[in-house]
Amino acid sequence: MPDLDLDELRAELDEFAQPQPKRSAYTPLEERIIAGFEDIVRFREEHGRAPQHGEDRDIFERLYAVRLDRLRAQLDSRALLADLDRFGLLDLADQQDQSEPEDLDSDALLAELEGIEATGDITKLRHVPSREERRAADEVANRERCADFDQFKPLFEQVERDLETGVRGTRPFVRDAGFLKADITTGQFFIIGGQIAYVAKLGEPIRAPNGQADARLRVIYSNATESDMLLRSLQRALYKDEAGRRITEPSAGPLFKSEANNDDTESGTIYVLRSNSTHPVVAEHREVLHKIGVTGGTVEARLAGVEKDATYLLAGVEVVSTYKLFNINRRRLEALIHKVFAPAQIDLTITDRFGNPVKPREWFLVPLVVIDEAVSRIRDGSITECRYDPMQGRLVMN
């Protein structure tokens, strides 16, 4: 056998060298960085662009935009994510359409970005679901366009108004809250993935592979999509979503109390007005067209300068009735009254002093005697069981 020097021997052996095994596992931190970036990639796939900053953007897009900024600034994370970055999202040179980062003092954004430290250290990222958690969330992501969304749109609009006025509230969806799968029923609303979800249909009970009861749901979302997920899948997704909430049923809340909260007042006045406007619609219905409102001050002070206010139809008004109430949450009371009489709200558009079209609210085609009855029912608490029927011209029980 001829002698080989060491260099020749190494060259011969190189051909038989085994490739180095690839790392098959990531650290928990790397798993969360990857999972967070997969959110951004999925957004790019769905929207055809990188997430952007801006107050007009969805809160989750704003979250992804901030997260992407942090990832771009970290060389270690860019190297970790290079194989996943098929859209070049981490390439700073290609980001031409990004607006300037928004003010991170925004209360809404800070609420969603809780856990991302201001230092910009990617190792401080928290609340990014792992791949295991994401598999449960993916069951929610398989949605399709809701063809009959127009049927459900008014429901979502009403829920949003109820949340704004305090008629409805939200509760965290957590395991220790005593909220069982059986409690998910038709007609309930939830917040999941940043969208309001409505359970439109609950199918026949079925038996899951583990022997537990389950059912197929039809769930409609406020972004005009729907899914036919299982009841257990909805429950699991709500558990995994840290921002997941159950929206409570409508309630006026405690209108009368022995003690006042910060947003209560010692007394309030319900006032009922008629307009002196010469607008044809107003003139035709003047005897039954009333503006119903609540004030904590004097009615006279509230009505100063109404002739210049489109809310009051740019005309003088007549105070036809007032009702004094004590220890009352004015905001909730007014929301309750408007909800009861919503079917009789007038659809009227007028032009304000600057030529802009305005749709006045709080004007209802309701006889004064019915308003008197409604105030009586407010005092005894039975108003929450009533609604106004315009066809019958009276309050009826729900």
C-alpha positions as CSV (number, residue, x, y, z in Angstrom):
1,M,0.0,0.0,0.0
2,P,1.6,3.3,-1.0
3,D,2.2,5.8,1.8
4,L,-0.2,8.8,1.9
5,D,0.7,12.0,3.6
6,L,-1.8,13.5,6.1
7,D,-3.2,16.0,3.6
8,E,-4.0,13.3,1.1
9,L,-5.5,11.1,3.8
10,R,-7.9,14.0,4.9
11,A,-9.0,14.5,1.3
12,E,-9.8,10.9,0.9
13,L,-11.8,10.8,4.2
14,D,-13.7,14.0,3.4
15,E,-15.7,12.2,0.8
16,F,-17.1,9.9,3.5
17,A,-17.6,12.6,6.1
18,Q,-21.1,12.4,7.6
19,P,-23.1,15.7,7.4
20,Q,-23.6,17.4,10.7
21,P,-27.1,16.7,12.1
22,K,-29.4,19.7,12.0
23,R,-30.6,21.0,15.3
24,S,-34.0,19.4,15.8
25,A,-35.3,21.5,18.7
26,Y,-35.4,25.1,19.6
27,T,-35.3,26.8,23.0
28,P,-38.6,28.0,24.4
29,L,-37.5,31.6,23.6
30,E,-36.7,30.7,20.0
31,E,-40.1,28.8,19.7
32,R,-41.9,32.0,20.7
33,I,-39.9,34.2,18.4
34,I,-40.6,31.8,15.5
35,A,-44.3,31.6,16.5
36,G,-44.5,35.4,16.6
37,F,-43.0,35.8,13.2
38,E,-45.3,33.2,11.7
39,D,-48.2,35.5,12.7
40,I,-46.6,38.3,10.7
41,V,-46.0,35.9,7.7
42,R,-49.6,34.8,7.8
43,F,-50.7,38.5,7.8
44,R,-48.5,39.0,4.7
45,E,-50.2,36.1,3.0
46,E,-53.7,37.3,3.7
47,H,-53.3,41.0,3.0
48,G,-50.5,41.0,0.4
49,R,-48.4,43.5,2.4
50,A,-46.4,43.8,5.6
51,P,-48.3,45.0,8.7
52,Q,-48.2,48.8,9.1
53,H,-48.4,51.4,11.9
54,G,-51.3,53.8,12.2
55,E,-54.3,54.6,14.4
56,D,-56.6,53.6,11.5
57,R,-55.1,50.0,11.5
58,D,-56.5,47.0,13.3
59,I,-55.0,46.6,16.8
60,F,-53.4,43.3,15.8
61,E,-51.9,44.8,12.6
62,R,-50.3,47.5,14.8
63,L,-49.0,44.8,17.2
64,Y,-47.5,42.9,14.3
65,A,-45.9,46.1,12.9
66,V,-44.2,46.8,16.3
67,R,-43.1,43.2,16.6
68,L,-41.7,43.3,13.1
69,D,-39.7,46.4,13.9
70,R,-38.2,44.7,16.9
71,L,-37.3,41.6,14.9
72,R,-35.6,43.6,12.2
73,A,-33.5,45.3,14.8
74,Q,-32.2,42.0,16.2
75,L,-29.4,40.3,14.2
76,D,-29.8,37.1,16.1
77,S,-33.5,36.8,15.5
78,R,-33.0,37.7,11.8
79,A,-30.6,34.8,11.4
80,L,-33.0,32.5,13.2
81,L,-35.9,33.5,11.0
82,A,-34.1,33.7,7.7
83,D,-35.5,30.4,6.3
84,L,-39.0,31.4,7.2
85,D,-38.8,34.9,5.6
86,R,-39.9,34.0,2.1
87,F,-41.4,37.5,1.6
88,G,-38.3,39.4,2.7
89,L,-40.1,41.0,5.6
90,L,-36.9,41.3,7.6
91,D,-35.0,43.1,4.8
92,L,-35.0,46.8,5.9
93,A,-34.0,48.0,2.4
94,D,-37.3,46.7,0.9
95,Q,-39.7,48.3,3.4
96,Q,-40.7,51.3,1.3
97,D,-44.4,51.5,2.2
98,Q,-44.0,51.5,6.0
99,S,-45.4,54.6,7.7
100,E,-43.6,56.0,10.7
101,P,-44.0,54.0,13.9
102,E,-47.0,55.2,15.9
103,D,-47.0,56.7,19.4
104,L,-46.7,53.8,21.8
105,D,-48.4,55.8,24.5
106,S,-51.8,54.9,22.9
107,D,-53.8,53.3,25.7
108,A,-55.4,50.8,23.3
109,L,-52.1,49.8,21.8
110,L,-50.4,49.5,25.2
111,A,-53.1,47.2,26.4
112,E,-52.4,44.9,23.4
113,L,-48.6,45.2,23.7
114,E,-48.4,44.5,27.4
115,G,-45.3,42.4,27.9
116,I,-43.2,43.9,25.1
117,E,-40.5,45.9,27.0
118,A,-39.6,49.4,25.8
119,T,-36.0,48.4,25.6
120,G,-36.6,46.6,22.3
121,D,-34.9,43.5,23.6
122,I,-36.4,40.6,21.6
123,T,-35.7,38.3,24.6
124,K,-38.4,40.3,26.4
125,L,-41.2,39.3,24.1
126,R,-44.0,37.6,26.0
127,H,-47.6,36.6,25.3
128,V,-46.6,35.1,21.9
129,P,-48.3,31.7,21.6
130,S,-46.2,28.6,21.1
131,R,-46.7,26.3,18.2
132,E,-48.7,23.9,20.4
133,E,-51.0,26.8,21.4
134,R,-51.2,27.9,17.8
135,R,-52.6,24.6,16.6
136,A,-55.6,25.1,18.8
137,A,-56.0,28.7,17.5
138,D,-55.8,27.5,13.9
139,E,-59.1,25.8,14.3
140,V,-60.6,29.4,14.5
141,A,-58.7,30.6,11.5
142,N,-60.5,28.4,9.0
143,R,-63.2,30.9,8.1
144,E,-65.1,31.7,5.0
145,R,-67.1,34.7,3.8
146,C,-70.6,35.0,5.3
147,A,-73.0,35.2,2.3
148,D,-75.9,36.5,4.4
149,F,-74.0,38.8,6.6
150,D,-76.5,41.6,6.0
151,Q,-78.9,39.6,8.2
152,F,-76.5,39.7,11.1
153,K,-74.9,43.2,10.6
154,P,-77.6,45.0,12.7
155,L,-76.9,42.6,15.6
156,F,-73.2,43.5,15.6
157,E,-73.9,47.2,15.4
158,Q,-76.3,47.0,18.3
159,V,-73.8,45.1,20.4
160,E,-71.1,47.7,19.7
161,R,-73.5,50.5,20.8
162,D,-74.4,48.5,23.9
163,L,-70.7,48.1,24.8
164,E,-70.1,51.8,24.2
165,T,-73.0,52.9,26.4
166,G,-72.4,50.3,29.1
167,V,-75.6,48.4,28.5
168,R,-73.4,45.4,27.9
169,G,-70.0,44.5,29.4
170,T,-67.3,41.9,28.9
171,R,-66.0,39.2,31.1
172,P,-62.7,37.2,30.8
173,F,-63.2,33.7,29.5
174,V,-61.1,31.7,32.0
175,R,-61.2,28.2,33.4
176,D,-61.8,29.2,37.0
177,A,-64.8,31.4,36.1
178,G,-67.3,28.5,36.3
179,F,-68.1,28.9,32.6
180,L,-68.9,25.5,31.1
181,K,-69.1,24.2,27.6
182,A,-72.8,23.8,28.1
183,D,-73.1,27.5,28.7
184,I,-72.2,28.3,25.1
185,T,-75.6,28.7,23.5
186,T,-77.3,30.2,20.5
187,G,-77.4,34.0,20.6
188,Q,-74.3,34.6,22.6
189,F,-71.6,37.0,21.7
190,F,-67.8,36.7,22.4
191,I,-64.6,38.5,21.5
192,I,-62.0,36.3,20.0
193,G,-59.0,37.1,17.8
194,G,-59.9,40.8,17.9
195,Q,-63.4,40.2,16.4
196,I,-66.9,40.0,17.8
197,A,-68.2,36.4,17.3
198,Y,-71.9,35.6,17.3
199,V,-73.2,32.0,17.9
200,A,-75.9,31.9,15.3
201,K,-76.7,28.2,15.5
202,L,-76.0,25.2,17.8
203,G,-76.2,21.9,16.1
204,E,-77.4,18.5,17.4
205,P,-75.3,17.0,20.3
206,I,-72.5,14.7,19.1
207,R,-70.1,12.5,21.0
208,A,-66.4,13.5,20.8
209,P,-63.7,10.8,20.4
210,N,-62.9,11.2,24.1
211,G,-66.5,10.5,25.0
212,Q,-67.5,14.1,25.9
213,A,-70.5,15.8,24.5
214,D,-69.9,18.3,21.7
215,A,-71.8,20.1,18.9
216,R,-71.2,21.8,15.6
217,L,-71.7,25.6,15.7
218,R,-72.4,28.3,13.1
219,V,-70.3,31.2,14.3
220,I,-70.6,34.6,12.6
221,Y,-67.8,37.2,13.0
222,S,-68.0,41.0,12.8
223,N,-65.6,41.0,9.8
224,A,-68.3,39.3,7.7
225,T,-66.8,35.8,7.9
226,E,-68.1,32.6,9.5
227,S,-67.0,29.2,10.6
228,D,-68.6,25.9,11.5
229,M,-66.3,25.0,14.3
230,L,-67.1,22.6,17.1
231,L,-68.3,23.9,20.4
232,R,-65.3,22.5,22.2
233,S,-63.0,24.2,19.7
234,L,-64.5,27.5,20.4
235,Q,-64.1,27.0,24.1
236,R,-60.5,25.9,23.7
237,A,-59.7,28.9,21.4
238,L,-61.3,31.3,24.0
239,Y,-59.1,29.8,26.7
240,K,-56.0,30.2,24.6
241,D,-56.8,33.8,23.6
242,E,-55.6,36.1,26.4
243,A,-57.9,38.8,25.1
244,G,-60.8,36.5,24.7
245,R,-64.0,37.7,26.3
246,R,-67.6,36.8,26.8
247,I,-70.0,39.7,26.1
248,T,-72.7,40.0,28.8
249,E,-76.4,40.1,28.1
250,P,-78.0,43.6,27.8
251,S,-78.6,45.2,31.1
252,A,-79.2,48.8,32.2
253,G,-77.1,48.1,35.3
254,P,-78.1,49.5,38.7
255,L,-79.9,52.7,37.9
256,F,-80.9,53.5,41.5
257,K,-78.5,53.1,44.3
258,S,-78.2,54.0,47.9
259,E,-74.5,55.0,47.2
260,A,-73.2,56.8,44.2
261,N,-70.3,55.6,42.1
262,N,-67.8,58.0,40.6
263,D,-69.8,58.2,37.4
264,D,-73.1,58.6,39.2
265,T,-74.8,61.8,40.3
266,E,-77.0,62.7,43.2
267,S,-79.8,63.7,40.9
268,G,-80.7,63.6,37.2
269,T,-83.5,65.0,35.0
270,I,-85.2,63.3,32.1
271,Y,-86.4,65.9,29.7
272,V,-88.8,65.6,26.8
273,L,-88.8,68.3,24.0
274,R,-90.8,69.2,21.0
275,S,-89.3,71.1,18.1
276,N,-90.5,74.4,16.6
277,S,-88.7,73.6,13.3
278,T,-90.7,74.3,10.1
279,H,-89.2,71.2,8.4
280,P,-92.1,69.4,6.6
281,V,-91.4,66.1,8.4
282,V,-91.2,67.8,11.8
283,A,-94.4,69.9,11.1
284,E,-96.3,66.8,10.1
285,H,-95.5,64.8,13.2
286,R,-95.0,67.6,15.7
287,E,-97.4,66.2,18.4
288,V,-95.6,62.8,18.6
289,L,-92.1,63.7,17.7
290,H,-90.1,64.1,20.9
291,K,-86.4,64.4,21.8
292,I,-85.7,62.4,25.0
293,G,-82.5,63.1,27.0
294,V,-81.0,63.1,30.4
295,T,-79.0,65.8,32.1
296,G,-77.3,66.3,35.5
297,G,-77.7,70.1,35.3
298,T,-80.6,72.3,34.6
299,V,-82.7,71.8,31.5
300,E,-82.4,75.5,30.8
301,A,-78.6,75.4,30.7
302,R,-78.7,72.3,28.5
303,L,-80.9,74.1,25.9
304,A,-78.9,77.3,25.6
305,G,-78.3,78.1,21.9
306,V,-80.3,75.2,20.5
307,E,-81.3,77.3,17.4
308,K,-77.7,76.9,16.1
309,D,-77.4,73.2,17.0
310,A,-78.3,70.6,14.4
311,T,-78.9,68.1,17.2
312,Y,-82.0,70.2,18.0
313,L,-83.0,70.6,14.4
314,L,-81.7,74.1,14.2
315,A,-84.8,75.5,15.8
316,G,-86.2,76.5,19.2
317,V,-87.8,73.8,21.3
318,E,-90.6,73.4,23.8
319,V,-90.1,71.6,27.1
320,V,-93.2,69.4,27.4
321,S,-92.2,67.3,30.4
322,T,-89.4,66.7,32.9
323,Y,-88.9,63.9,35.4
324,K,-86.6,64.2,38.5
325,L,-84.7,61.1,39.5
326,F,-82.2,60.6,42.3
327,N,-79.0,58.5,42.7
328,I,-78.9,57.5,39.0
329,N,-76.3,56.7,36.5
330,R,-77.3,59.1,33.8
331,R,-75.3,57.5,30.9
332,R,-76.9,54.1,31.5
333,L,-80.3,55.5,32.0
334,E,-80.2,57.5,28.7
335,A,-78.9,54.4,26.8
336,L,-81.7,52.3,28.2
337,I,-84.4,54.8,27.2
338,H,-83.0,55.1,23.7
339,K,-82.8,51.3,23.4
340,V,-86.5,50.9,24.4
341,F,-87.6,53.5,21.9
342,A,-85.1,52.6,19.1
343,P,-87.8,51.2,16.8
344,A,-89.4,54.6,16.7
345,Q,-86.3,56.7,16.1
346,I,-86.9,59.1,13.2
347,D,-84.8,58.8,10.1
348,L,-84.2,62.4,9.2
349,T,-81.3,64.3,7.6
350,I,-80.9,68.0,7.8
351,T,-78.2,70.5,6.7
352,D,-76.3,72.3,9.4
353,R,-75.1,75.9,9.3
354,F,-72.0,74.9,7.3
355,G,-73.9,72.9,4.7
356,N,-73.0,69.5,6.1
357,P,-75.7,66.8,6.2
358,V,-76.5,65.7,9.8
359,K,-78.8,62.9,11.1
360,P,-80.1,64.0,14.5
361,R,-80.4,61.3,17.1
362,E,-82.6,61.1,20.2
363,W,-85.7,62.1,18.3
364,F,-88.5,59.5,18.5
365,L,-92.1,59.3,17.1
366,V,-93.6,58.4,20.5
367,P,-96.7,59.8,22.2
368,L,-96.1,61.6,25.5
369,V,-98.4,59.2,27.4
370,V,-96.1,56.3,26.4
371,I,-93.0,58.3,27.7
372,D,-94.9,58.8,31.0
373,E,-95.4,55.1,31.2
374,A,-91.8,54.4,30.4
375,V,-90.6,56.7,33.3
376,S,-93.0,54.9,35.7
377,R,-91.5,51.6,34.6
378,I,-88.0,53.0,35.1
379,R,-88.9,53.8,38.7
380,D,-90.3,50.3,39.5
381,G,-87.6,48.5,37.4
382,S,-89.9,46.8,34.9
383,I,-88.6,48.9,32.0
384,T,-85.9,46.3,31.2
385,E,-88.7,43.8,30.3
386,C,-90.3,46.2,27.8
387,R,-89.9,47.4,24.2
388,Y,-91.8,49.9,22.2
389,D,-94.0,48.6,19.3
390,P,-94.5,51.4,16.7
391,M,-97.3,49.4,15.1
392,Q,-99.3,49.3,18.3
393,G,-98.1,52.6,19.6
394,R,-97.4,51.3,23.1
395,L,-94.9,49.4,25.3
396,V,-95.1,45.7,25.1
397,M,-93.4,43.0,27.1
398,N,-90.3,41.3,25.6
